[in-house]
Each structure stands twice: as structure tokens, then as C-alpha cells.
């Protein structure tokens, strides 16, 4: 097994559900028949602890059981991965097995013939997985990828810093959130950590506000007609500006990356900021990016994105997605079998026990021991609706424009009414 390691990562999103009887999932289910010499090129973005060594060991164990299979593992930072994947897919040579969030990009890859239709190969065991987690990986009723987790975005906060500012409980409404920011600033505390350089973390604010103001219906309509130039989306931008006008972010936020030593996660992990809006992988990255490598431990809390007064959306509607893997069109036959091994119940339990992954295998859901993940799972269990990340739900060009436009909005170079026109212009070209 060849292992290429780069710095930092975006770790997995969570999934949750009630326990169920597994259809199968032990090591005996894995194909151990004769397999000719094969090399699997596997790209993923779990390039820090705790999942980096776990993925590496799973690949090693598979090689041990399949002597003619070699797995070349290439962990990459999230943004580097996206750039490199775009290069190789443009050249028509995707990796054999690679990170995927499903949605619009996977649909494009499937329609271009860049990924394999694996429906028939996974059908014997696909019933072991949470059905909702499979939706982003299904195109026209066919399966092109497998999710290893699914989860949601919410606010992670430092309980001690809240208490220092005299804040008794997390905000439930948008106006309460703005008041919370003001109280933190008055106490000399940085309210929110943000990775301005990476752009994608900023889009969470606008997307959630669009959900809370316009409801999930507004996003469904935009997906159908490509029209974001509506009062609800403009209002979402105006609410973002209400927040940014308070100057809530840490010093140097425009240049900050998400998982670097001086980035968004590190600001939280080192106790230098009170909140960040991020997925359930946040505690793990906060810890690995912090000086102590431990993060803030029991000081960390979680609350869902606040409701907006007068909005059409439900306070229990969740925004998020899941990490998974797609199979490249030229992948050797053993690739899907290896993918199956990663989703076996014991391997999903192993991943769940790291605290970085909330599993999609129903038999592994009960192994969620991390207190933070349990909180996220509880919120997902009562979610009234679910929206995939906008930069994944829409075609890549639209997702990129959303990230760019929201970044422009946050830094103040574009107005709310301007960004919706820019996004609509790109969306209606698709």
C-alpha cells in the first residue's frame, strides 16, 4: 500500500438512525475468491487524525486478505482534492475510488461516463445502509456511489466563553444570535471563527438563512428553474450582512483556511473564538488543529441554526450532507469489493468509535460513543426536512458561483441583490 500524505482535511459528516437488523456485514461477506493482480488508486480527504490511520489500516488489511490487490492511498486536503479531481476527470482518467459528496457533480460525472454504475454489484448489501444517505448518490434510479456517513451543519460553541460574556443559553432566533455576538464582543471575545480564504464555510450562513426564510420549497424551486433572484434569497443575503456588519470574525479571517494551524478550526480548538458554523466533524478538526491537539474538550457545545422571525422554514430543517466514494470508470473489478469492505459493519463501527464519522451502516449506528456526535445524531433524528450543501446539490459551476458570491457578500464587495443575479446567470446556463 502506497500512502501519500498532505496537510489538513475536511472530515466526515454525520448520519443517524434507529437500530435495525443487518442483512449481513461480517468479514465472511467479502469476496475472497481468486482475483488477478490489480492496483486500486484510492483518493480521499481524511488526511489527518483520527481517520487517516484508520483508512490506511483498512486498506492494509484488505491487501493482506487479497494478495494480488495493491491499494495506492492518496489522502489530500479538501480544496487540493477538488482541484486535482477536476484535472484528472477533465482528462477522462478519474481515480479508481474517490471521495464524493454526490449531488450535482456526481450527476455530471455519471452523465459523462466517468463513473461506474454499481447498482447491480451493491444490490446484495445496499439494504444495510440508511436510505436517506443513498439519495445524493443515486442518479435516475441508478447508484454511482456509496456514502460512509451523513450529517448536518450547526453552531459549535465554547461554553466557558459564553459564560464569561454572561450568556446563559444558546440563541434560538436570528435576533438572539445577533445579540449573542454583541455580548461576546462587549466582553472582548471573538464571537465567530471563519475561514474566509476557503469560501465554502461562508456559504453555510447564506444557505441556512435561505432555508429559514424561504423554507425548503424555495430551494427546490431554485433547483428547478435556476432562479435565485427572489425576495427570499435576497433577504438571506441581507441577514448575512446584518451579521457581518457587527464584525464578528477573528483577526485575519479573510486569509484564514479551515484546518490550518492558524485557521478557523484552530481558533476554536485553542479557545480563541466562541463559535463556528460547521459540521459534526468539527470537534475532531478543532482538536487536531489546536496547539494542544486536544481542543477544548467538555467546554464544547452544539446548537442548531436559529430560526428567523417570520420565516417560512422550520427550525428543525437540517442542512448538511455526507461523505462517500464513487468508482471511476476504469476501476479494476476488486474496487467495488474493497468499497464493500469499508462499509462492513465492523469497519463502520471502527470509524464511528473515532468520533469523526457517524456511520451509514445501520448495524454501526449504536456504536456512536462521542458525546458531540450523539447530540448531532439526536438533532438529525427529529429533522423535519433535509437540504444537501448548495455547492454539492447544484451543478459544480453553480456551486462554485454560490461560494464565490457569498464570499463577495461577506467581505462587502457585492450587495445581496447583486449576488442572486450572479448566481442565477450561471444557474440558467446549465
Secondary structure in CASP SS format (residue, H / E / C, confidence):
PFRMAT SS
TARGET T0000
AUTHOR 0000-0000-0000
METHOD secondary structure of the structure
MODEL  1
X C 1.00
X E 1.00
X E 1.00
X E 1.00
X C 1.00
X C 1.00
X C 1.00
X C 1.00
X C 1.00
X C 1.00
X C 1.00
X C 1.00
X C 1.00
X C 1.00
X C 1.00
X C 1.00
X C 1.00
X C 1.00
X C 1.00
X C 1.00
X C 1.00
X C 1.00
X C 1.00
X C 1.00
X C 1.00
X C 1.00
X H 1.00
X H 1.00
X H 1.00
X C 1.00
X C 1.00
X C 1.00
X C 1.00
X C 1.00
X C 1.00
X C 1.00
X C 1.00
X E 1.00
X E 1.00
X E 1.00
X E 1.00
X E 1.00
X E 1.00
X E 1.00
X C 1.00
X C 1.00
X C 1.00
X C 1.00
X C 1.00
X C 1.00
X H 1.00
X H 1.00
X H 1.00
X H 1.00
X H 1.00
X H 1.00
X H 1.00
X H 1.00
X H 1.00
X H 1.00
X H 1.00
X H 1.00
X H 1.00
X H 1.00
X H 1.00
X C 1.00
X C 1.00
X C 1.00
X E 1.00
X E 1.00
X E 1.00
X E 1.00
X E 1.00
X E 1.00
X E 1.00
X C 1.00
X C 1.00
X H 1.00
X H 1.00
X H 1.00
X H 1.00
X H 1.00
X H 1.00
X H 1.00
X H 1.00
X H 1.00
X H 1.00
X H 1.00
X H 1.00
X H 1.00
X C 1.00
X C 1.00
X C 1.00
X C 1.00
X C 1.00
X C 1.00
X E 1.00
X E 1.00
X E 1.00
X E 1.00
X C 1.00
X C 1.00
X H 1.00
X H 1.00
X H 1.00
X H 1.00
X H 1.00
X H 1.00
X H 1.00
X H 1.00
X H 1.00
X C 1.00
X C 1.00
X C 1.00
X E 1.00
X C 1.00
X C 1.00
X C 1.00
X H 1.00
X H 1.00
X H 1.00
X H 1.00
X C 1.00
X C 1.00
X C 1.00
X H 1.00
X H 1.00
X H 1.00
X E 1.00
X C 1.00
X H 1.00
X H 1.00
X H 1.00
X H 1.00
X H 1.00
X H 1.00
X H 1.00
X E 1.00
X E 1.00
X C 1.00
X C 1.00
X E 1.00
X E 1.00
X C 1.00
X E 1.00
X E 1.00
X E 1.00
X C 1.00
X E 1.00
X C 1.00
X E 1.00
X E 1.00
X E 1.00
X E 1.00
X E 1.00
X E 1.00
X E 1.00
X E 1.00
X H 1.00
X H 1.00
X H 1.00
X H 1.00
X H 1.00
X H 1.00
X C 1.00
X C 1.00
X C 1.00
X C 1.00
X C 1.00
X C 1.00
X C 1.00
X C 1.00
X E 1.00
X H 1.00
X H 1.00
X H 1.00
X H 1.00
X H 1.00
X H 1.00
X H 1.00
X H 1.00
X H 1.00
X H 1.00
X H 1.00
X H 1.00
X H 1.00
X C 1.00
X C 1.00
X C 1.00
X C 1.00
X C 1.00
X E 1.00
X C 1.00
X C 1.00
X C 1.00
X C 1.00
X C 1.00
X C 1.00
X C 1.00
X H 1.00
X H 1.00
X H 1.00
X H 1.00
X H 1.00
X H 1.00
X H 1.00
X H 1.00
X H 1.00
X H 1.00
X H 1.00
X H 1.00
X H 1.00
X H 1.00
X H 1.00
X H 1.00
X H 1.00
X H 1.00
X H 1.00
X H 1.00
X H 1.00
X H 1.00
X H 1.00
X H 1.00
X H 1.00
X H 1.00
X C 1.00
X C 1.00
X C 1.00
X C 1.00
X C 1.00
X H 1.00
X H 1.00
X H 1.00
X H 1.00
X H 1.00
X H 1.00
X H 1.00
X H 1.00
X H 1.00
X H 1.00
X H 1.00
X H 1.00
X H 1.00
X H 1.00
X C 1.00
X C 1.00
X C 1.00
X C 1.00
X E 1.00
X C 1.00
X C 1.00
X C 1.00
X H 1.00
X H 1.00
X H 1.00
X C 1.00
X C 1.00
X C 1.00
X C 1.00
X C 1.00
X C 1.00
X C 1.00
X C 1.00
X H 1.00
X H 1.00
X H 1.00
X H 1.00
X H 1.00
X H 1.00
X C 1.00
X C 1.00
X C 1.00
X C 1.00
X C 1.00
X E 1.00
X E 1.00
X E 1.00
X E 1.00
X E 1.00
X C 1.00
X C 1.00
X H 1.00
X H 1.00
X H 1.00
X H 1.00
X H 1.00
X H 1.00
X H 1.00
X H 1.00
X C 1.00
X C 1.00
X C 1.00
X C 1.00
X C 1.00
X C 1.00
X C 1.00
X H 1.00
X H 1.00
X H 1.00
X E 1.00
X E 1.00
X E 1.00
X E 1.00
X C 1.00
X C 1.00
X C 1.00
X E 1.00
X C 1.00
X C 1.00
X C 1.00
X C 1.00
X C 1.00
X C 1.00
X C 1.00
X C 1.00
X C 1.00
X E 1.00
X E 1.00
X E 1.00
X E 1.00
X E 1.00
X C 1.00
X C 1.00
X E 1.00
X E 1.00
X E 1.00
X E 1.00
X E 1.00
X C 1.00
X C 1.00
X C 1.00
X C 1.00
X C 1.00
X H 1.00
X H 1.00
X H 1.00
X H 1.00
X H 1.00
X H 1.00
X H 1.00
X H 1.00
X H 1.00
X C 1.00
X C 1.00
X H 1.00
X H 1.00
X H 1.00
X H 1.00
X H 1.00
X H 1.00
X H 1.00
X H 1.00
X H 1.00
X C 1.00
X C 1.00
X C 1.00
X C 1.00
X C 1.00
X E 1.00
X C 1.00
X E 1.00
X H 1.00
X H 1.00
X H 1.00
X H 1.00
X H 1.00
X H 1.00
X C 1.00
X C 1.00
X C 1.00
X H 1.00
X H 1.00
X H 1.00
X H 1.00
X H 1.00
X H 1.00
X H 1.00
X H 1.00
X H 1.00
X H 1.00
X H 1.00
X C 1.00
X C 1.00
X C 1.00
X E 1.00
X E 1.00
X E 1.00
X E 1.00
X C 1.00
X H 1.00
X H 1.00
X H 1.00
X H 1.00
X C 1.00
X C 1.00
X H 1.00
X H 1.00
X H 1.00
X H 1.00
X H 1.00
X H 1.00
X H 1.00
X H 1.00
X H 1.00
X H 1.00
X H 1.00
X H 1.00
X H 1.00
X H 1.00
X H 1.00
X H 1.00
X C 1.00
X C 1.00
X C 1.00
X C 1.00
X H 1.00
X H 1.00
X H 1.00
X H 1.00
X H 1.00
X H 1.00
X H 1.00
X H 1.00
X H 1.00
X H 1.00
X H 1.00
X H 1.00
X C 1.00
X C 1.00
X C 1.00
END
